[in-house]
Amino acid sequence: MRRKLRTPALFVLIGSVLLLSACTRQKATEQIEGTVLDAAGKPRDKVRIFNRGDGLPPVETRTAADGHFCLHDFGAGCVWLFVGKEGYRFAAVRPKAGATDVRLTLVESREPPPARAAASEPTPLGEQQRLAHRLLEKLWGGGALGNRCYWLSNAMSRIDPELALRWAIDGKGDCADFIRAAMAEQIADKDFDEALGLLAQSGGDGLNALIRLARRYAASDPAKALRCIEELVVAGRAVDQPWRPGYLAEAGALAVRLGNKDAGRKLLDEAGTMAANLGLAQAHAGARGMVAAALAPSDLKRALQLVELIGADDGRDQFRANVAVAVCLQNPDQALAIAGELREPFSADRARLRVAIHLAPTCPADAVRVAEMVANDRHNHPDAGEKVKSTAFAGVAAAMGPRDKLLAWSLIDRALATLMAHGEPDASLAIDGGWPGGAGFVAIEARQIGYPDMESVVRRVLACRPSKKGRPGIRDASDMHVLESEIILATFLGLVDPWTAKKILQSVDEQSGLIRLAANPPLRLRWIKAWLVVDPMRGEALFAELANSIKGKPGKDDEYYGLVEAADLLASPLAEKAPYILPYYHDPDVGW
């Protein structure tokens, strides 16, 4: 249930006067002084002290022989000072501008990380899901019809499938099959027969759920997986064209995976012949691509021939990427060659990243090699590829984390080092979250794999912010993108370190005036999402305020959907939250 909000390409100045009426010129006259010591209390010289993200321009210095430092040109208020030295843990403090007695202690990297404060622990998932339940009930109110019923029922199905099904039936939201399938997947471990019964009533959604269940049980319970395949073959043969060959091909590929090679290959051959005989209409592209991906591990040549029958404007490159992923475990270099043939550099990089993710659990060295090849960016900015590479390292780290934590942690370090190595990011790199958004994504991947020093991660993420918001009033699109990137970063960090995220949001609120009054609904919705993650009480109040303001008003579907998506963000487990913060982090295999 995903639909990207229609966000303008540039933040035009409609509403900017309201958004920034609270901004006033601050004289950059304050300085901060202090001393850097080691753990034994000895002053350390030549230590880099810098600030980035709290004003314009960035400032930096090195400590003197007695450990003393002095940084100039700050405006009023609290700022972050970052401390970096080889062999020591990256650290930060947040003094008030004008302070003269700041003391920083360097801690060697080999020392155990400090215990985290309670305020740095995010809201547990169970509490987030209970909040999401309340928010969705608030939106449902007296009921909903059409798209609104569909969105609400889908969102509630993750938390309370039985209530979601009642909503779907009452509101005629045309998603009852999807919800029955979701219910089946939730109860399959406890009552497999009942789950299969539900799936038999779930149409195409039931078939897709059978595929997911077969994959789930392929290693842990092959007998259940085979029953899913049997049901998939029977139900797939009853499906109307063009999707019949797609489901038969999936069944065949799964049968081969489970060791029933003769039956599986027979199904694949039947599906391949059927797919080749489909027409060339756009409506047939998806089914043909589905067969190609399933067929690729056993007959790559035939799979690529099927892809060539798909029009360039009908998703040929996406289906070619799926084929690359399907063969990567057998032949990583062949997969990379296929990815390299994609028309758009960004599409090729997405395919390489998906290949890396699939390789990570069993072929970590190959996965890292492929991640290192990810370098291009859809905006073709000379530095933007480094942001994409950093998210590639983080995605691979999350995929291999359960098996090789040390290597995964080292990839988190590489991801952050990649972002920090390029100095001050250009304001244009704040578009769609940009540099800060990429760093925030690295942070939640680090938490997911149990990185041992999350405080250091958060401090390095903060040091990746652009310093463009210190000018007296935000007057152009690049500054607006920076403001947006701060909100997106706060949302990511709210899942890792709510205390730090709250400081960012408070700074945003002080600079921007009342975002709730801005004529920019997408920005306001992102702001509400951030507060829901960082401070659920305040976030719920802001959510209710917007929900009440659009209640019963036509033409407000974008805002309504955005509120539903905010609940989806809360209800999702950590590994699935990124797409609800930034849609372009969504990928069938990666979440990027």
C-alpha positions as CSV (number, residue, x, y, z in Angstrom):
1,M,0.0,0.0,0.0
2,R,2.3,2.7,-1.3
3,R,1.5,5.8,-3.2
4,K,4.0,8.6,-3.4
5,L,2.7,12.1,-2.5
6,R,2.8,14.6,-5.2
7,T,5.7,16.8,-4.0
8,P,6.5,19.9,-6.2
9,A,9.9,19.7,-7.9
10,L,10.9,22.9,-6.1
11,F,9.6,24.6,-3.0
12,V,8.1,27.7,-4.6
13,L,7.7,30.7,-2.3
14,I,3.9,30.2,-1.9
15,G,3.5,30.2,1.9
16,S,7.2,31.0,2.5
17,V,6.3,34.3,4.3
18,L,4.1,32.4,6.7
19,L,6.7,29.6,7.0
20,L,9.5,31.9,7.9
21,S,7.9,34.9,9.5
22,A,9.7,34.0,12.7
23,C,13.1,34.1,11.2
24,T,15.2,37.0,12.3
25,R,18.8,38.1,11.5
26,Q,21.2,36.8,14.0
27,K,24.7,38.4,14.2
28,A,27.4,35.8,14.0
29,T,29.6,37.2,16.7
30,E,29.8,34.6,19.4
31,Q,32.7,32.3,20.0
32,I,33.3,29.0,21.9
33,E,36.5,28.2,23.8
34,G,37.6,25.0,25.6
35,T,40.1,22.3,26.1
36,V,40.6,18.8,24.8
37,L,42.1,16.2,27.2
38,D,42.8,12.5,27.0
39,A,41.5,9.9,29.4
40,A,44.5,10.6,31.7
41,G,43.7,14.3,31.8
42,K,46.6,15.2,29.6
43,P,46.0,18.1,27.1
44,R,46.0,16.9,23.4
45,D,47.3,19.1,20.6
46,K,46.4,19.1,16.9
47,V,42.9,17.7,17.5
48,R,40.4,18.7,14.9
49,I,37.4,20.6,16.3
50,F,34.6,21.7,13.9
51,N,31.0,22.6,13.5
52,R,28.8,21.9,10.5
53,G,25.1,22.2,10.2
54,D,24.4,24.9,12.7
55,G,25.2,28.0,10.7
56,L,26.9,29.6,7.8
57,P,29.8,29.0,7.0
58,P,31.2,25.8,8.6
59,V,34.0,26.5,11.1
60,E,37.0,24.4,12.1
61,T,40.2,24.6,14.1
62,R,43.0,22.5,15.7
63,T,43.9,22.4,19.4
64,A,47.1,24.2,20.6
65,A,49.9,22.5,22.5
66,D,47.9,23.0,25.8
67,G,44.8,21.5,24.3
68,H,43.1,24.9,24.0
69,F,40.8,25.7,21.1
70,C,38.6,28.7,20.0
71,L,35.9,28.7,17.3
72,H,34.4,32.0,16.1
73,D,31.4,33.3,14.1
74,F,28.5,31.5,15.9
75,G,25.0,33.0,16.3
76,A,23.1,32.7,19.5
77,G,21.9,29.3,20.9
78,C,23.3,25.8,21.3
79,V,25.5,24.2,18.6
80,W,27.2,20.9,18.0
81,L,31.0,20.7,18.3
82,F,32.5,17.6,16.7
83,V,35.8,16.1,17.7
84,G,37.7,13.8,15.4
85,K,41.2,12.2,15.8
86,E,42.6,9.0,14.4
87,G,42.5,6.2,17.0
88,Y,39.8,7.8,19.1
89,R,36.0,7.6,19.2
90,F,34.3,10.3,17.2
91,A,32.6,12.6,19.7
92,A,30.5,15.7,20.1
93,V,29.2,18.1,22.7
94,R,26.5,20.7,22.5
95,P,27.5,23.9,24.3
96,K,25.8,27.3,24.1
97,A,27.5,29.9,21.9
98,G,29.6,32.1,24.0
99,A,30.8,29.3,26.3
100,T,34.4,29.6,27.4
101,D,35.0,26.5,29.5
102,V,34.0,23.6,27.3
103,R,36.0,20.4,28.2
104,L,36.2,17.5,25.8
105,T,37.7,14.1,26.7
106,L,39.1,11.8,24.0
107,V,38.3,8.1,24.4
108,E,40.4,5.6,22.5
109,S,38.5,3.5,20.0
110,R,39.5,0.3,21.7
111,E,37.8,1.3,24.9
112,P,34.2,0.0,25.4
113,P,31.5,2.4,24.4
114,P,29.7,4.2,27.2
115,A,26.2,3.2,28.3
116,R,23.4,5.0,26.5
117,A,21.1,7.4,28.4
118,A,17.4,6.4,28.7
119,A,16.5,9.4,26.6
120,S,18.5,8.0,23.7
121,E,16.4,4.8,23.5
122,P,13.6,4.9,20.9
123,T,10.0,4.1,21.6
124,P,9.5,0.3,21.6
125,L,7.7,-1.1,18.5
126,G,4.7,-2.3,20.6
127,E,4.0,1.2,21.8
128,Q,4.5,2.6,18.3
129,Q,1.9,0.1,17.0
130,R,-0.6,1.0,19.7
131,L,-0.2,4.7,18.8
132,A,-0.7,3.8,15.1
133,H,-3.9,1.9,16.1
134,R,-5.3,5.0,17.8
135,L,-4.4,7.3,14.9
136,L,-6.1,5.0,12.3
137,E,-9.2,4.8,14.5
138,K,-9.2,8.6,14.7
139,L,-9.1,8.8,10.9
140,W,-11.8,6.1,10.4
141,G,-14.2,8.0,12.7
142,G,-17.7,7.3,11.3
143,G,-16.3,5.3,8.4
144,A,-14.6,5.9,5.1
145,L,-15.3,5.0,1.4
146,G,-13.2,4.5,-1.7
147,N,-9.5,5.1,-1.6
148,R,-9.7,6.3,2.0
149,C,-11.2,3.0,3.1
150,Y,-8.6,1.1,1.1
151,W,-5.7,3.0,2.7
152,L,-7.0,2.7,6.2
153,S,-7.8,-1.0,5.9
154,N,-4.5,-1.8,4.5
155,A,-2.7,0.1,7.2
156,M,-4.7,-1.5,10.0
157,S,-4.2,-5.0,8.6
158,R,-0.6,-4.9,9.9
159,I,-1.8,-4.2,13.5
160,D,-5.3,-5.6,13.8
161,P,-6.3,-7.7,10.7
162,E,-9.8,-8.6,12.0
163,L,-10.7,-4.9,12.5
164,A,-9.2,-4.1,9.1
165,L,-11.4,-6.8,7.4
166,R,-14.5,-5.3,9.0
167,W,-13.5,-1.9,7.8
168,A,-12.9,-3.2,4.3
169,I,-16.3,-4.9,4.1
170,D,-18.1,-1.9,5.7
171,G,-16.5,0.7,3.5
172,K,-16.5,-1.4,0.3
173,G,-12.8,-0.6,0.0
174,D,-12.0,-3.5,-2.4
175,C,-9.1,-4.8,-0.3
176,A,-10.8,-7.7,1.6
177,D,-8.7,-10.2,-0.3
178,F,-5.4,-8.4,0.6
179,I,-6.4,-8.4,4.3
180,R,-7.4,-12.1,4.3
181,A,-4.0,-12.9,2.8
182,A,-2.3,-10.8,5.5
183,M,-4.2,-12.6,8.2
184,A,-3.2,-15.9,6.7
185,E,0.5,-15.0,6.8
186,Q,0.2,-14.0,10.4
187,I,-1.5,-17.2,11.6
188,A,0.4,-19.7,9.3
189,D,2.8,-20.8,12.0
190,K,0.1,-21.6,14.5
191,D,-2.6,-23.0,12.2
192,F,-1.4,-23.7,8.7
193,D,-4.6,-25.3,7.4
194,E,-6.7,-22.3,8.4
195,A,-4.2,-20.1,6.7
196,L,-4.5,-22.1,3.5
197,G,-8.3,-21.8,3.8
198,L,-8.1,-18.0,4.0
199,L,-5.7,-17.9,1.1
200,A,-8.2,-19.9,-1.0
201,Q,-10.7,-17.0,-0.6
202,S,-8.1,-14.3,-1.4
203,G,-7.8,-14.2,-5.1
204,G,-4.5,-12.9,-6.6
205,D,-3.5,-11.6,-3.2
206,G,-3.7,-15.2,-1.9
207,L,-1.5,-16.5,-4.7
208,N,1.2,-13.9,-3.8
209,A,0.9,-14.9,-0.2
210,L,1.4,-18.5,-1.1
211,I,4.7,-17.6,-2.8
212,R,5.9,-15.7,0.2
213,L,4.9,-18.6,2.6
214,A,6.7,-21.1,0.3
215,R,9.8,-19.0,0.5
216,R,9.5,-18.6,4.3
217,Y,9.2,-22.4,4.8
218,A,11.7,-23.5,2.1
219,A,14.5,-23.9,4.7
220,S,12.6,-24.4,8.0
221,D,9.7,-26.7,6.9
222,P,10.0,-28.1,3.4
223,A,6.7,-30.1,3.8
224,K,4.7,-26.9,4.3
225,A,6.6,-25.2,1.4
226,L,5.6,-28.1,-0.9
227,R,2.0,-27.8,0.1
228,C,2.1,-24.1,-0.7
229,I,3.5,-25.0,-4.1
230,E,0.8,-27.5,-4.8
231,E,-1.9,-25.0,-3.9
232,L,-0.1,-22.4,-6.1
233,V,-0.1,-24.7,-9.1
234,V,-3.8,-25.5,-8.8
235,A,-4.9,-21.9,-8.2
236,G,-2.4,-20.6,-10.8
237,R,-3.9,-22.7,-13.5
238,A,-7.3,-21.1,-12.8
239,V,-6.0,-17.6,-13.1
240,D,-6.9,-15.7,-16.3
241,Q,-4.3,-14.6,-18.7
242,P,-1.8,-13.0,-18.8
243,W,-0.9,-13.9,-15.1
244,R,-1.2,-17.7,-15.4
245,P,2.3,-18.3,-16.6
246,G,3.7,-16.1,-13.9
247,Y,2.3,-18.1,-11.1
248,L,3.2,-21.4,-12.7
249,A,6.8,-20.2,-13.2
250,E,7.0,-19.2,-9.5
251,A,5.8,-22.6,-8.5
252,G,8.3,-24.3,-10.8
253,A,11.2,-22.2,-9.5
254,L,10.3,-23.0,-5.9
255,A,9.9,-26.7,-6.7
256,V,13.5,-26.8,-8.2
257,R,14.8,-25.0,-5.1
258,L,13.2,-27.7,-2.9
259,G,14.8,-30.5,-4.8
260,N,11.9,-31.5,-7.0
261,K,13.8,-30.6,-10.2
262,D,11.9,-32.6,-12.8
263,A,8.5,-31.3,-11.8
264,G,9.8,-27.8,-11.4
265,R,11.5,-27.6,-14.8
266,K,8.5,-29.0,-16.4
267,L,6.4,-26.2,-14.9
268,L,9.0,-23.6,-15.9
269,D,9.1,-24.9,-19.5
270,E,5.3,-24.7,-19.7
271,A,5.3,-21.2,-18.3
272,G,8.1,-20.0,-20.6
273,T,6.2,-21.2,-23.7
274,M,3.0,-19.6,-22.5
275,A,4.8,-16.3,-21.8
276,A,6.5,-16.2,-25.2
277,N,3.0,-16.6,-26.8
278,L,1.5,-13.7,-24.9
279,G,0.8,-10.5,-26.9
280,L,3.1,-7.5,-26.8
281,A,0.6,-5.2,-25.0
282,Q,1.8,-3.3,-22.0
283,A,-0.6,-5.4,-19.8
284,H,1.5,-8.5,-20.6
285,A,4.8,-7.1,-19.5
286,G,4.5,-7.8,-15.8
287,A,3.6,-11.5,-16.3
288,R,6.3,-12.0,-18.9
289,G,8.9,-10.4,-16.6
290,M,7.7,-12.6,-13.7
291,V,8.4,-15.7,-15.8
292,A,11.8,-14.4,-16.9
293,A,13.0,-13.9,-13.3
294,A,11.7,-17.3,-12.3
295,L,13.3,-19.0,-15.3
296,A,16.7,-17.2,-15.2
297,P,18.5,-19.5,-12.8
298,S,17.8,-22.6,-14.9
299,D,17.7,-21.0,-18.4
300,L,19.2,-17.5,-18.6
301,K,19.2,-17.3,-22.4
302,R,15.5,-18.0,-22.6
303,A,14.8,-15.5,-19.7
304,L,16.6,-12.7,-21.5
305,Q,14.8,-13.5,-24.7
306,L,11.5,-13.0,-22.8
307,V,12.7,-9.7,-21.4
308,E,13.5,-8.5,-24.9
309,L,9.9,-8.9,-25.9
310,I,9.0,-6.3,-23.3
311,G,8.9,-2.7,-24.5
312,A,11.5,-0.2,-23.3
313,D,8.7,2.0,-21.9
314,D,6.9,-1.0,-20.3
315,G,9.6,-1.7,-17.7
316,R,12.2,-3.7,-19.7
317,D,15.1,-2.4,-17.6
318,Q,13.3,-3.3,-14.3
319,F,12.6,-6.8,-15.5
320,R,16.2,-7.1,-16.7
321,A,17.4,-6.1,-13.2
322,N,15.1,-8.8,-11.7
323,V,16.9,-11.4,-13.9
324,A,20.3,-10.1,-12.8
325,V,19.2,-10.6,-9.2
326,A,17.8,-14.0,-9.9
327,V,21.2,-15.3,-11.2
328,C,23.6,-13.5,-8.9
329,L,24.1,-16.4,-6.5
330,Q,25.1,-18.7,-9.3
331,N,27.2,-16.2,-11.3
332,P,27.8,-12.7,-9.7
333,D,29.8,-11.5,-12.7
334,Q,27.0,-12.5,-15.1
335,A,24.6,-10.6,-12.9
336,L,26.8,-7.5,-13.0
337,A,27.1,-7.7,-16.8
338,I,23.3,-7.7,-17.1
339,A,23.0,-4.8,-14.7
340,G,25.6,-2.9,-16.6
341,E,23.4,-3.0,-19.7
342,L,20.6,-1.0,-18.2
343,R,20.0,2.4,-19.8
344,E,20.0,4.6,-16.8
345,P,23.1,4.8,-14.4
346,F,20.8,5.1,-11.4
347,S,18.8,2.0,-12.5
348,A,22.1,0.1,-13.0
349,D,23.2,1.1,-9.5
350,R,19.9,-0.1,-8.0
351,A,20.4,-3.4,-9.7
352,R,23.9,-3.7,-8.4
353,L,22.7,-2.9,-4.9
354,R,20.0,-5.6,-5.1
355,V,22.6,-8.1,-6.3
356,A,24.9,-7.1,-3.3
357,I,22.0,-7.6,-0.9
358,H,21.3,-11.1,-2.2
359,L,25.0,-12.0,-2.1
360,A,25.6,-10.6,1.4
361,P,24.3,-13.5,3.6
362,T,26.3,-16.3,1.8
363,C,29.0,-14.5,-0.3
364,P,30.0,-11.5,1.8
365,A,33.2,-10.8,-0.1
366,D,31.4,-10.6,-3.4
367,A,28.7,-8.5,-1.8
368,V,31.2,-5.9,-0.6
369,R,32.9,-5.9,-4.1
370,V,29.6,-5.2,-5.8
371,A,28.7,-2.5,-3.3
372,E,31.9,-0.7,-4.0
373,M,30.8,-0.5,-7.7
374,V,27.8,1.5,-6.8
375,A,28.7,5.1,-7.6
376,N,26.2,6.9,-9.9
377,D,23.3,9.0,-8.9
378,R,20.1,10.0,-10.7
379,H,20.9,13.7,-10.3
380,N,24.4,13.3,-11.8
381,H,25.9,15.5,-9.2
382,P,29.7,14.8,-8.9
383,D,29.4,14.1,-5.1
384,A,25.9,12.5,-5.0
385,G,27.2,9.1,-6.0
386,E,29.1,8.9,-2.7
387,K,25.8,9.2,-0.9
388,V,24.4,6.3,-2.9
389,K,27.6,4.3,-2.2
390,S,27.2,4.9,1.6
391,T,23.6,3.6,1.5
392,A,24.9,0.6,-0.4
393,F,27.4,-0.2,2.3
394,A,24.7,0.2,5.0
395,G,22.2,-2.0,3.1
396,V,24.8,-4.8,2.7
397,A,25.8,-4.5,6.3
398,A,22.1,-5.0,7.4
399,A,21.8,-8.1,5.1
400,M,25.0,-9.8,6.4
401,G,24.7,-8.6,10.0
402,P,23.2,-11.8,11.5
403,R,26.1,-13.9,10.1
404,D,29.1,-11.6,10.3
405,K,28.7,-8.7,12.7
406,L,32.3,-7.5,12.6
407,L,32.3,-7.1,8.8
408,A,28.8,-5.6,9.0
409,W,30.0,-3.0,11.6
410,S,33.0,-2.2,9.5
411,L,30.7,-1.4,6.5
412,I,28.7,1.0,8.7
413,D,32.0,2.8,9.5
414,R,32.8,2.9,5.7
415,A,29.4,4.2,4.9
416,L,29.7,7.1,7.4
417,A,33.4,7.8,6.4
418,T,32.2,8.0,2.8
419,L,29.7,10.7,3.7
420,M,32.1,12.6,5.9
421,A,35.1,12.5,3.5
422,H,33.7,15.1,1.2
423,G,33.5,18.1,3.5
424,E,30.6,20.5,3.3
425,P,27.8,19.0,1.2
426,D,26.2,21.3,-1.4
427,A,22.7,22.5,-0.5
428,S,21.4,20.8,-3.7
429,L,22.3,17.5,-2.1
430,A,19.6,18.1,0.5
431,I,16.9,17.3,-2.1
432,D,14.7,14.4,-1.0
433,G,16.7,14.2,2.3
434,G,20.0,14.2,0.5
435,W,23.2,13.9,2.5
436,P,21.5,14.0,5.9
437,G,18.8,11.5,4.7
438,G,21.4,9.1,3.5
439,A,23.3,9.4,6.8
440,G,20.1,8.8,8.8
441,F,19.4,5.7,6.8
442,V,22.9,4.4,7.8
443,A,22.0,5.1,11.4
444,I,18.9,2.9,11.4
445,E,20.7,0.1,9.6
446,A,23.4,0.3,12.3
447,R,20.9,0.0,15.0
448,Q,19.2,-2.9,13.2
449,I,22.5,-5.0,13.3
450,G,23.4,-4.0,16.8
451,Y,26.3,-1.7,16.1
452,P,28.1,-1.4,19.5
453,D,28.6,2.4,19.6
454,M,25.4,4.0,18.5
455,E,26.4,7.3,20.2
456,S,29.4,7.6,17.8
457,V,27.1,6.8,14.8
458,V,24.7,9.5,15.8
459,R,27.5,12.1,16.2
460,R,28.9,11.2,12.8
461,V,25.5,11.5,11.2
462,L,25.0,15.0,12.7
463,A,28.3,16.0,11.1
464,C,26.9,15.2,7.6
465,R,24.4,18.1,7.7
466,P,24.9,21.0,5.2
467,S,25.4,24.4,6.9
468,K,23.1,26.5,4.8
469,K,20.3,27.4,7.2
470,G,22.2,30.1,9.1
471,R,21.4,32.9,6.6
472,P,18.8,35.5,7.7
473,G,15.6,33.9,6.4
474,I,15.1,31.1,4.0
475,R,14.5,32.7,0.6
476,D,15.3,30.1,-2.1
477,A,14.6,26.5,-3.0
478,S,18.0,25.1,-1.8
479,D,17.4,26.5,1.7
480,M,14.0,25.0,1.7
481,H,15.5,21.6,0.8
482,V,17.9,21.9,3.7
483,L,15.0,22.6,6.1
484,E,13.3,19.5,4.7
485,S,16.4,17.4,5.1
486,E,16.6,18.4,8.7
487,I,13.1,17.1,9.3
488,I,13.9,13.8,7.5
489,L,17.1,13.4,9.4
490,A,15.2,13.9,12.7
491,T,12.7,11.2,11.7
492,F,15.5,8.7,11.0
493,L,17.3,9.6,14.2
494,G,14.1,9.4,16.2
495,L,14.3,5.6,15.6
496,V,17.8,5.6,17.0
497,D,18.3,8.5,19.4
498,P,15.1,10.5,20.2
499,W,16.9,13.0,22.5
500,T,19.2,14.2,19.6
501,A,16.3,14.1,17.1
502,K,14.2,16.3,19.4
503,K,17.0,18.9,19.5
504,I,17.0,19.0,15.7
505,L,13.2,19.4,15.5
506,Q,13.2,22.1,18.2
507,S,15.8,24.0,16.1
508,V,13.7,23.5,13.0
509,D,10.6,24.9,14.8
510,E,12.6,27.9,16.1
511,Q,13.8,28.8,12.6
512,S,10.8,28.1,10.5
513,G,8.0,29.6,12.5
514,L,4.7,27.6,12.4
515,I,5.0,24.9,9.8
516,R,1.4,24.0,10.4
517,L,0.5,27.3,8.7
518,A,2.7,26.7,5.6
519,A,1.1,26.3,2.2
520,N,3.2,23.2,1.8
521,P,1.3,20.0,2.8
522,P,4.1,17.5,2.1
523,L,6.5,19.4,4.4
524,R,3.9,19.6,7.1
525,L,3.2,15.9,6.9
526,R,6.9,15.1,7.1
527,W,7.1,17.3,10.2
528,I,4.2,15.5,11.8
529,K,5.8,12.1,11.0
530,A,9.0,13.3,12.7
531,W,7.3,14.4,15.9
532,L,5.3,11.1,16.0
533,V,8.6,9.2,16.1
534,V,10.5,11.6,18.3
535,D,7.8,12.7,20.8
536,P,4.6,10.5,20.4
537,M,2.5,12.8,22.7
538,R,3.3,15.9,20.7
539,G,3.1,14.1,17.4
540,E,-0.4,12.7,18.2
541,A,-1.6,16.2,19.0
542,L,-0.2,17.5,15.7
543,F,-1.8,14.6,13.9
544,A,-5.2,15.3,15.4
545,E,-4.9,18.9,14.5
546,L,-4.4,18.2,10.8
547,A,-6.9,15.4,10.7
548,N,-9.6,17.7,12.2
549,S,-8.7,20.5,9.7
550,I,-9.3,18.3,6.7
551,K,-12.2,16.2,8.0
552,G,-15.1,16.3,5.5
553,K,-13.3,18.5,3.1
554,P,-13.0,17.5,-0.6
555,G,-9.7,17.6,-2.4
556,K,-7.6,16.6,0.7
557,D,-6.7,13.0,-0.3
558,D,-3.0,13.8,-0.3
559,E,-3.0,15.0,3.2
560,Y,-5.3,12.1,4.3
561,Y,-3.0,9.6,2.7
562,G,0.0,11.2,4.3
563,L,-1.6,10.8,7.7
564,V,-2.3,7.1,7.0
565,E,1.3,6.7,5.9
566,A,2.4,8.2,9.2
567,A,0.6,5.4,11.0
568,D,2.2,2.9,8.6
569,L,5.6,4.2,9.6
570,L,4.9,3.6,13.3
571,A,3.4,0.2,12.7
572,S,6.3,-1.2,10.6
573,P,9.3,-3.0,12.1
574,L,12.6,-1.1,12.0
575,A,13.8,-2.9,8.8
576,E,10.7,-1.7,6.9
577,K,10.4,1.9,8.1
578,A,12.7,3.7,5.7
579,P,10.3,3.8,2.7
580,Y,7.7,5.6,4.9
581,I,10.3,8.3,5.6
582,L,11.6,8.6,2.0
583,P,9.8,6.8,-0.8
584,Y,12.9,6.3,-2.9
585,Y,14.4,4.0,-0.2
586,H,11.8,1.4,-1.3
587,D,13.0,-1.6,-3.2
588,P,11.5,-5.1,-3.4
589,D,14.6,-6.6,-2.0
590,V,16.5,-3.8,-0.4
591,G,14.3,-1.1,1.1
592,W,16.3,1.4,-0.8
